[in-house]
């Protein structure tokens, strides 16, 4: 029995109807709902609730990397100090579940990409190759041509 059942049964019933009604809507998949909940709990500093939802999300087929990405996005909205508590709890959760290595699989290692861009070098017009790692962003001009990142 919760405090609301005991102190205010009318509120408890209204809240229960609202939550169950919202849960019956099938606009979002369970996976997406759980990711949203993880982000919300993380943003308000509710690390235990976020980790509980993370466990449920993993059971629904959500990847560890997706959950981690939600935690990182929460840094933008709530600030790093708030999110750090959940990130630390998430790390402990991963270690305890012995799945920490799944967070950064080898496929996520920076890759070398070669971009081809039109340019004029020493008065010579033509194509040139730009080698950069996958994490470096190239700007796009108004004509849509990629430009090299600053060296």
BALOBA-1460 file (C-alpha; in Angstrom, 3 decimals):
// residues 151
<rec num="1" residu="x" x="0.000" y="0.000" z="0.000"/>
<rec num="2" residu="x" x="1.396" y="3.391" z="-0.967"/>
<rec num="3" residu="x" x="1.132" y="6.658" z="0.926"/>
<rec num="4" residu="x" x="-1.471" y="7.879" z="-1.572"/>
<rec num="5" residu="x" x="-3.690" y="4.816" z="-1.038"/>
<rec num="6" residu="x" x="-3.733" y="5.513" z="2.661"/>
<rec num="7" residu="x" x="-3.865" y="9.326" z="2.743"/>
<rec num="8" residu="x" x="-5.845" y="10.089" z="-0.390"/>
<rec num="9" residu="x" x="-7.596" y="7.121" z="-2.019"/>
<rec num="10" residu="x" x="-9.265" y="9.397" z="-4.605"/>
<rec num="11" residu="x" x="-5.882" y="10.655" z="-5.827"/>
<rec num="12" residu="x" x="-4.492" y="7.099" z="-5.807"/>
<rec num="13" residu="x" x="-7.363" y="5.908" z="-8.011"/>
<rec num="14" residu="x" x="-7.070" y="8.894" z="-10.390"/>
<rec num="15" residu="x" x="-3.312" y="8.388" z="-10.709"/>
<rec num="16" residu="x" x="-3.710" y="4.662" z="-11.300"/>
<rec num="17" residu="x" x="-6.337" y="5.258" z="-14.003"/>
<rec num="18" residu="x" x="-4.081" y="7.803" z="-15.683"/>
<rec num="19" residu="x" x="-0.974" y="5.602" z="-15.615"/>
<rec num="20" residu="x" x="-2.819" y="2.485" z="-16.784"/>
<rec num="21" residu="x" x="-4.584" y="4.474" z="-19.500"/>
<rec num="22" residu="x" x="-1.289" y="5.852" z="-20.722"/>
<rec num="23" residu="x" x="0.251" y="2.374" z="-20.664"/>
<rec num="24" residu="x" x="-2.580" y="1.052" z="-22.844"/>
<rec num="25" residu="x" x="-1.782" y="3.529" z="-25.608"/>
<rec num="26" residu="x" x="0.310" y="1.755" z="-28.213"/>
<rec num="27" residu="x" x="1.800" y="4.806" z="-29.928"/>
<rec num="28" residu="x" x="5.277" y="4.000" z="-28.588"/>
<rec num="29" residu="x" x="6.763" y="0.528" z="-28.374"/>
<rec num="30" residu="x" x="7.745" y="-0.776" z="-24.939"/>
<rec num="31" residu="x" x="11.397" y="-0.392" z="-25.973"/>
<rec num="32" residu="x" x="10.951" y="3.290" z="-26.816"/>
<rec num="33" residu="x" x="8.883" y="3.929" z="-23.672"/>
<rec num="34" residu="x" x="11.629" y="2.447" z="-21.549"/>
<rec num="35" residu="x" x="14.302" y="4.560" z="-23.257"/>
<rec num="36" residu="x" x="12.209" y="7.689" z="-22.656"/>
<rec num="37" residu="x" x="11.750" y="6.697" z="-19.015"/>
<rec num="38" residu="x" x="15.480" y="6.087" z="-18.615"/>
<rec num="39" residu="x" x="16.206" y="9.555" z="-19.985"/>
<rec num="40" residu="x" x="13.603" y="11.201" z="-17.769"/>
<rec num="41" residu="x" x="14.697" y="9.422" z="-14.591"/>
<rec num="42" residu="x" x="18.327" y="10.200" z="-15.359"/>
<rec num="43" residu="x" x="17.544" y="13.881" z="-15.957"/>
<rec num="44" residu="x" x="15.897" y="14.277" z="-12.565"/>
<rec num="45" residu="x" x="18.632" y="12.380" z="-10.732"/>
<rec num="46" residu="x" x="16.677" y="9.171" z="-10.078"/>
<rec num="47" residu="x" x="19.549" y="6.775" z="-10.759"/>
<rec num="48" residu="x" x="17.955" y="3.732" z="-9.115"/>
<rec num="49" residu="x" x="14.797" y="4.074" z="-11.200"/>
<rec num="50" residu="x" x="16.858" y="4.620" z="-14.372"/>
<rec num="51" residu="x" x="18.862" y="1.450" z="-13.727"/>
<rec num="52" residu="x" x="15.699" y="-0.539" z="-12.961"/>
<rec num="53" residu="x" x="14.250" y="0.636" z="-16.296"/>
<rec num="54" residu="x" x="17.564" y="-0.180" z="-18.015"/>
<rec num="55" residu="x" x="17.237" y="-3.775" z="-16.831"/>
<rec num="56" residu="x" x="13.709" y="-3.931" z="-18.252"/>
<rec num="57" residu="x" x="14.884" y="-2.333" z="-21.500"/>
<rec num="58" residu="x" x="17.595" y="-4.972" z="-21.919"/>
<rec num="59" residu="x" x="14.936" y="-7.659" z="-21.506"/>
<rec num="60" residu="x" x="12.944" y="-5.969" z="-24.317"/>
<rec num="61" residu="x" x="15.902" y="-6.220" z="-26.683"/>
<rec num="62" residu="x" x="17.331" y="-2.738" z="-26.261"/>
<rec num="63" residu="x" x="21.096" y="-2.681" z="-26.681"/>
<rec num="64" residu="x" x="23.469" y="-1.498" z="-24.004"/>
<rec num="65" residu="x" x="24.801" y="1.064" z="-26.472"/>
<rec num="66" residu="x" x="21.289" y="2.527" z="-26.956"/>
<rec num="67" residu="x" x="20.789" y="2.904" z="-23.213"/>
<rec num="68" residu="x" x="24.223" y="4.491" z="-22.873"/>
<rec num="69" residu="x" x="23.408" y="6.906" z="-25.695"/>
<rec num="70" residu="x" x="20.243" y="8.003" z="-23.863"/>
<rec num="71" residu="x" x="22.323" y="8.653" z="-20.743"/>
<rec num="72" residu="x" x="24.778" y="10.737" z="-22.751"/>
<rec num="73" residu="x" x="21.953" y="12.747" z="-24.310"/>
<rec num="74" residu="x" x="20.595" y="13.426" z="-20.816"/>
<rec num="75" residu="x" x="23.842" y="15.310" z="-20.095"/>
<rec num="76" residu="x" x="22.659" y="18.006" z="-22.497"/>
<rec num="77" residu="x" x="19.401" y="18.583" z="-20.623"/>
<rec num="78" residu="x" x="20.286" y="17.866" z="-17.011"/>
<rec num="79" residu="x" x="24.000" y="18.587" z="-16.881"/>
<rec num="80" residu="x" x="26.918" y="16.266" z="-16.405"/>
<rec num="81" residu="x" x="26.954" y="16.330" z="-12.561"/>
<rec num="82" residu="x" x="23.365" y="15.040" z="-12.390"/>
<rec num="83" residu="x" x="23.890" y="12.379" z="-15.054"/>
<rec num="84" residu="x" x="27.233" y="11.223" z="-13.643"/>
<rec num="85" residu="x" x="25.404" y="9.466" z="-10.792"/>
<rec num="86" residu="x" x="23.402" y="7.385" z="-13.258"/>
<rec num="87" residu="x" x="26.427" y="6.777" z="-15.493"/>
<rec num="88" residu="x" x="28.325" y="5.431" z="-12.478"/>
<rec num="89" residu="x" x="25.356" y="3.245" z="-11.483"/>
<rec num="90" residu="x" x="25.062" y="2.040" z="-15.090"/>
<rec num="91" residu="x" x="28.756" y="1.103" z="-15.102"/>
<rec num="92" residu="x" x="28.264" y="-0.915" z="-11.896"/>
<rec num="93" residu="x" x="25.187" y="-2.549" z="-13.442"/>
<rec num="94" residu="x" x="27.183" y="-3.554" z="-16.545"/>
<rec num="95" residu="x" x="30.072" y="-4.921" z="-14.479"/>
<rec num="96" residu="x" x="27.692" y="-6.882" z="-12.234"/>
<rec num="97" residu="x" x="25.877" y="-8.298" z="-15.298"/>
<rec num="98" residu="x" x="29.263" y="-9.054" z="-16.926"/>
<rec num="99" residu="x" x="28.293" y="-7.265" z="-20.153"/>
<rec num="100" residu="x" x="30.517" y="-4.196" z="-20.012"/>
<rec num="101" residu="x" x="32.421" y="-5.163" z="-23.182"/>
<rec num="102" residu="x" x="29.175" y="-4.924" z="-25.152"/>
<rec num="103" residu="x" x="29.109" y="-1.156" z="-24.635"/>
<rec num="104" residu="x" x="31.885" y="-0.378" z="-27.093"/>
<rec num="105" residu="x" x="32.145" y="-3.232" z="-29.594"/>
<rec num="106" residu="x" x="35.069" y="-3.163" z="-32.067"/>
<rec num="107" residu="x" x="32.748" y="-1.848" z="-34.793"/>
<rec num="108" residu="x" x="32.552" y="1.445" z="-32.884"/>
<rec num="109" residu="x" x="36.243" y="2.143" z="-33.134"/>
<rec num="110" residu="x" x="36.985" y="5.234" z="-35.227"/>
<rec num="111" residu="x" x="37.211" y="4.378" z="-38.892"/>
<rec num="112" residu="x" x="39.247" y="6.127" z="-41.533"/>
<rec num="113" residu="x" x="37.085" y="7.542" z="-44.282"/>
<rec num="114" residu="x" x="38.172" y="9.008" z="-47.575"/>
<rec num="115" residu="x" x="36.062" y="11.836" z="-48.907"/>
<rec num="116" residu="x" x="36.299" y="13.136" z="-52.419"/>
<rec num="117" residu="x" x="35.687" y="16.826" z="-52.885"/>
<rec num="118" residu="x" x="35.954" y="19.267" z="-55.745"/>
<rec num="119" residu="x" x="38.691" y="21.763" z="-55.120"/>
<rec num="120" residu="x" x="41.152" y="24.083" z="-56.672"/>
<rec num="121" residu="x" x="44.726" y="23.489" z="-55.531"/>
<rec num="122" residu="x" x="47.489" y="25.684" z="-56.984"/>
<rec num="123" residu="x" x="45.137" y="26.798" z="-59.749"/>
<rec num="124" residu="x" x="44.409" y="23.195" z="-60.775"/>
<rec num="125" residu="x" x="40.713" y="22.334" z="-60.696"/>
<rec num="126" residu="x" x="39.755" y="18.731" z="-60.056"/>
<rec num="127" residu="x" x="39.013" y="16.111" z="-57.449"/>
<rec num="128" residu="x" x="41.093" y="15.449" z="-54.381"/>
<rec num="129" residu="x" x="40.821" y="12.956" z="-51.551"/>
<rec num="130" residu="x" x="40.553" y="13.980" z="-47.939"/>
<rec num="131" residu="x" x="41.357" y="11.338" z="-45.338"/>
<rec num="132" residu="x" x="39.763" y="11.864" z="-41.959"/>
<rec num="133" residu="x" x="38.517" y="9.729" z="-39.121"/>
<rec num="134" residu="x" x="34.807" y="9.029" z="-38.835"/>
<rec num="135" residu="x" x="34.430" y="11.218" z="-35.738"/>
<rec num="136" residu="x" x="35.589" y="14.384" z="-37.502"/>
<rec num="137" residu="x" x="32.733" y="16.340" z="-38.961"/>
<rec num="138" residu="x" x="33.003" y="18.027" z="-42.316"/>
<rec num="139" residu="x" x="31.028" y="21.171" z="-42.946"/>
<rec num="140" residu="x" x="28.751" y="21.444" z="-45.939"/>
<rec num="141" residu="x" x="28.634" y="24.612" z="-47.977"/>
<rec num="142" residu="x" x="25.436" y="26.010" z="-49.425"/>
<rec num="143" residu="x" x="26.191" y="24.190" z="-52.669"/>
<rec num="144" residu="x" x="26.229" y="20.886" z="-50.804"/>
<rec num="145" residu="x" x="29.908" y="20.098" z="-51.430"/>
<rec num="146" residu="x" x="31.824" y="18.739" z="-48.480"/>
<rec num="147" residu="x" x="34.749" y="20.776" z="-47.288"/>
<rec num="148" residu="x" x="37.769" y="19.493" z="-45.432"/>
<rec num="149" residu="x" x="37.951" y="19.864" z="-41.688"/>
<rec num="150" residu="x" x="40.441" y="22.387" z="-40.392"/>
<rec num="151" residu="x" x="43.875" y="20.896" z="-39.876"/>
